Amino acid sequence: MTFSLFKTPARHSLRIILPGMLAAAALHPAGSMAQTQPANAAKPDTTELELSASGTVQAQPDELTATFLAEARADTAASAQAQVNALVGKVTAASAHVTGLTLNAESYFVHHDDGDPRQNRKPQWVARQSVRLTASDGKVLLPLVGQLQADNLALMRLDWSLSREKRMELTRRAETLALQDMQQRAQAAASTLKLNIASIRSVTLEDQNMPRPMPMMMMARAASMDMPAPEAPTGMQDVTATVRATLILKPAG
């Protein structure tokens, strides 16, 4: 009899508590759902559209760059460096009288070559420095390039490129084309789905300004001042921008 008296109240308490719990859940369905849905979830009557588009513009490069390498070998580091400094000095002196030319002396490297008796190469110090000359007019730079080759400077690269200002201008134009393409694609997709564009959730612009490879010129050093100046034919270069967007579509009407 004692077991029966303690068991009966437990069954009554369960019958009282369970309806209360069900009532509490029924009173706050929105709150329960809000805790489980992601913050950026689309509304039930909307659709997300993710797309990408691009725009490309072409232009003639407006900057010619010649890269030279001054190199010397000697029994001492000081002698090798002195010879390299003299070669770079020739570049500086020759370019000082050329209007519209920019000179940049770049990496300077000195190391000891242990040599190889099997190749009859004795130990020496080696010094190198690269020099970059840039001009907006090839007629200004190309004759100087031929002169410097004759002065025992190795021409490593000669190529056309877009200047920073020109590339920025072209990038803005490419971005405009990409955004227009995105808008047209979004309108076409919405029309096909018989939906309307409600809003744009996000837009990301990406530039794809990959430098176009140009032909490498002769690296051999000239033997005389009579060597003809090298040629650097130009070609059109592309500047491309890509846009990625997420749009919200809603039912028409």
C-alpha positions, 0 to 999 in steps of 0.5 A: 500500500505504501508503494501505491500512495507514492506512485499515484501523485507522480502520474498526476504531476506529469499530466499537469506539466506537459500541457503547460510546456505545449502551451508555451511552445505554441505561444512563441513559434517565431522565437524558436524558429529565429534561433535556428535560421541563419541571419542571412537566410532569404525570406520564404518567398524570395530566391537568391541569384549568384552570378559573375560577369566580366568586362575587358578593354584593350589599349596600346601600351604606353610605356617602354622598359629596357632592363640591363645587366652590368656584370664584372669578374675580378680577383678581388671584390673591390675590383669587381664592384668598381667595374660594375659601378663604372658600367652603371655610371655609363648608363647614368651619364648616357641617360642624363641628356635624354628627356622623358626617361626614368632610370632605376638602379635595382638589385646589386649582388656580389659573390665569390665564385670558387671556380672549377679546375676541370673547366679551367675556371679560376676562383673570382669575385663576381659583381652584378647590378641591374638597371631599368630604363623607362620611357613613354616614347620608343624613339627616345629609348631605342637609340640609347639601348643600342648605345649601351649594348655597345658599352658592354651592358647586356640587354636582358629585357625590352618590352612594352607595358601599360603605365600605372595611370593608364592601367587605372583608367582602363580598369575603371572602364573594365569595371563599368563594363563588368557591372553593366554585364552583371545587370543585363545577366541578372535581368535576363535570369529574373525574366526567364524565372518570371521573378523580379529583382528585389535587391542586391545583397553583395557585389565584389569587383576583381581585377585581372590585370595579368601582364602580357608576355613580350618578346625578349630581345638579344642578350649578346653584347654589341661589338661596336657603336655601329650596331643598329638599335633594337626594335620593340613592336607594340601590341594591344594589351587587355585589362579585364575586371570581374564582378561577382554578385548575389541578388535577391529575387521575388515573385512578380506582381 
